[in-house]
Amino acid sequence: MDSSRERFPLEGAVIERVPTGQGPVLRTIQRGERRSDSPVFLLIHGLASNARMWDGVGEALARSGYASVAIDLRGHGASDKPDDGYDFDTVCGDLNGVLDHLGIERAVFVGQSWGGNVVVDAAHQHPERVVGAVAVDGGMIELGRTFTSWDDCAAALRPPNLIGTRLGRMEAAMRSMNADWPETGIVGALSNFEVVNDGTIRPHLIFERHMSILRELWSHRPSELFPHIERPVLFLPADSGDVAWTNDKELAIDRAVASLKRGRAHWFRPAHHDLHAQHPQRCADVLVENVENGFLS
């Protein structure tokens, strides 16, 4: 049982497990009232993350009159966890299946990190379902250009082994490292883990599936997709304060925007990679602004 969900119950949201039509059933968190004159925001988390990282953004969107659906992708959170299907084609198919089940024809696809690459891929593969794609500190990740071999990438980016860490220790570390995060962000981060009966944690996404997704990300080349994407793409990159890293990211974002038929970037400075958890109101405000100014349409 995941005690983080007992300790931090969801309020003002509808929780529904939704079939994808491809096998797995995915947990969704739905907020706000759908309106015919405004799009629904489909909120997609990053690698080894979960839908609750979007709690603050979803709440802020609802206050602004917009509906959202946050999803635990396959293998993550409270969704089903098959051993396969972690390629971009299948993950995008899962998203379409969720929209079909919920009766949503089109949505603004918003994804963070790996999820940013997912929504870019969806905009390329399924433009009929995507009003616009928003990549939150992602969408242009090309690990294969950083690491020439998969073995090098796997060695550098393999996740730490957190199995057996006590929940209290993990929570204390998160609060210390992210002192400026609102409570929704802390709750979201803690929800990446299952809490077992002895009070220790283990990630919802197991190591083998994590590495399967990482390998797909290593192979992904969004820069080759950008010239062919008709839908608008909005990048929300984070400036972490690392000058060299930010300079490289600025160059990648500039190239991406120039390659797209409709591209735009809105920087968060300074900000954490999980800027949607750190600055949920600001993130939601940018989303709403770009719907209401006509860019995401």
N, C-alpha and C positions, 0 to 999 in steps of 0.2 A: 504493500500500500504506500502511496506517495503522501507522506505526512505534510509536505510543503503545501499541498492543495488543501488539506484540512486546516492548517494554520493560517493560510491566506486565501479564504474563499473568494470566489468571483461574485461581484455584485453588479446588477444592471446589465447583465449579458445573458444570452441564450446559448447554452452548451448543447451541441448536437453532434453525434457521430454520423458521418455521412459516407455512403458508399461511393466509390469512384467509378464503378463499372469495370475496373481492371483487377479486382481482387481485394485490395486493402480497403478498410474503412478508416476514415480520417476524422479526428476530433476537430471541430470548428468552434470558434467563439464569435458569436454574432452580436453586434451592437448597432444601435440607431435604427431609425425607421426608414425603410426604402421609399424613395420618392421617384415619380416618373420623370421629374425635371432635373435629376442629379444622379451621377453614377455611384455605384457601390465600389468601395476600396477593398481589394483582395490583398491581404497582408501576409507576406511570405518571409519566414525567418531564415537565418543563416545556418551553416553547417554546425551540427551538434547543439543547436538552439531549440526554441520552441515557441508556440504561438503567444505565450504569456509575456514575452518580451515586447509585444505590441499593446499591452494593456493601456499604458498611458496615452499612446497615439489614438487607439480606438475610442477611449473615453473622451478625448479632446475632439475627435471628429464628430462623435455623437452630440456633444454640446453645440457644435457648429451646424448641426442638422444633417449630417452625412452618415450613411450606413457603412459598416465595414464587416468583413469576415476574415478573421485570423485563423490560420490553419496550422496544425501540427502535421508536417509532411511525413510520408512513410518512414518508419524507423525511428521517429522522434516523438517526444512527449507522450501523450495518451493515445496516439494513433497505432494502428496495426504495424507490425514489424517483420515484414517478409525478408528473406535473405537476398532477394534480387530486385531489380527494377529501379536502380538508383541512377540510371542514365538520364540525360536531359529530356529525351523524347518521352520516356515513361513518366517522369515527374510532371512534365507539362500536361500529359494526358490525364494524370490524377487531378490537376487543377481544373481542367475542362469538365471532368466528371463531377466534381463538387459543384461547379456552376450549374451544370445540367440538373443535378438533383435539387438544388435550391431555386431553380427557375430564374436564374440570372443570365441574360443573354450575353452581356458584355460588362467588363469591369475595368477599373484602373488597377493594374497589377503593380504592387509595390513590394520590392524584395530587398533584403539586406545581405551584403557580402555574397556568399554563394547564391542566396536568394535573388540578389541583383542580377547575377548571370542567368538565373532561371527565368526571370521576367523578360530579360532581353531576348532570350531564346524563344520564349512564348510569343513575343511581339513579332518575331521573324516567322515562326511556324504557324501561328494561329492569329493573324491580324484581325480576323472577324470576331474574336472574343476579347481583344485587348483595346480598350479606349486609348490608353497610353501606358507606358512602362516607366516606373520610377525605381532607380537603382540607388539604394542607400549604402554608400561606401562600398560599392561593388559594381557589377555590370560590365567592367572592363578588365576583370581579373584573368590573366593569362599565365598561369604557373609554368606552362611549358616553355615560355620565353625566358623565365627566370632560372629554371632548372632544366638543363638539357637532357637529363635522364630521369625516368620515373623513380629509380632507386634513390637518386639524390633528393628528389622532392619528398619521397616517403620518409627518408631519414631525418630531414630537416623539420618536417611539419607533422610528424606523428603526434597524436595527442598524449598528454601526460596521463599516467595511470592514477586515477583518483579513487578507485574502488577501495573501500575500507576507511576513507576519510570520514571523520565524525561531522555530522551536520553542523553542530555549533562552531566547529573550527572553520568550516567552509563559509558559513554565514559571517563570522567575524572578519575573515579575510576579505570577503566581498565588500563589506561595509567600510573596511579600512581603505581598500584600494579605490573605491568609488564613492567617496564621501559626499560628492556633489550630486549623486543620483537621487531621484525621487524614490519613494518606497515601491512604486510600480516597477521600476527597473530592477531593484534588488529582488523582489518577488519573482520577476521574470527570470532572472539569472539562476535563482535557487531552483526554479521549476525545470531546469535542464537535467535534474537528477531525480532518481527514485530514492526514497529513504526506506531502508530495510528495518526489520524489527529491532536490530541491535543499535539503532541510532546512527548507523553509517550510511554513506551514499554510494550510488553507482550511476553512471550516466545512462539515460534512456537510450542513446545511440551507442551500440556496442562497438568495440574497436574494429572488427572486421567490416562492418557496414560503413563506419567512418572512413576507413581507408578506401573502400569502394567508391564512395562519393569523391574523395580527394583525387583519386585517379581520373575520374570523369572530369573534374575541374582542371586537372593538369592537361588534359587533352582538349579542353574547350578553347575556341578561338572566336570570341565575340567580335573582334576587329574585322573578321572576314564577313560577319553578318551585317554590320552597320550600314554599308552602302545599299543593302537590299531591304532594309526595314522601312516600311511606309508610315507606321504609327509613330507618334511623338515619344521621345525618350528624354526623361529628366534625370540628371545625375545629382545626388546629394552627397558629395564627398566630404570627408572629415579631415581637417588639418590637426594632426596630433601634436604638432610642435617639433617633430623630427624634420629638420629642414631638407635633408637630402631625400628622404622618403616622400615628403610633400612635393618637392620639385619634380620627382619622377611621376608622381600621381597627376600633377598639373599638366605635364606633357601628354600623358595618356588620355586625360579628360579632354584636352584641347583637340587631340587627334580624333577622338570619338565624336565630339560635337561637330567637327568639320566634315566627318564622313557621313553623318546621318542626314537624312532629308529634313528632319525636324528634331534638333537636339538642343539641349539647354543644360546649364549647370548652376547650382546654387550651393556655394561652399558654406560649411559650418566651421567657424574658426573661433577659438580652439574647440576641438571636440574629440570624443572617444570614437573608436571604430563602431561601437554600439550606440551611435548618436540618437537612435530612435528611443532607446531606453534612458539615455542621459538627458535628452531635451525633447520629451514627447510633445509638449505644447508647440514649441517652435517647429518641429517636424510636421505636425498636423497643420499648422498655419501655412506652411509652404505648400503642402498638398492642396489645401483649400484654395489658396491664392492662384495656383496654376490651373485649377479647374475653372475658377470664376473669371480669370483673365483670358480663358479660351485656349490656353496651350494644350491642356489635357482634355481634348475633345475630338 
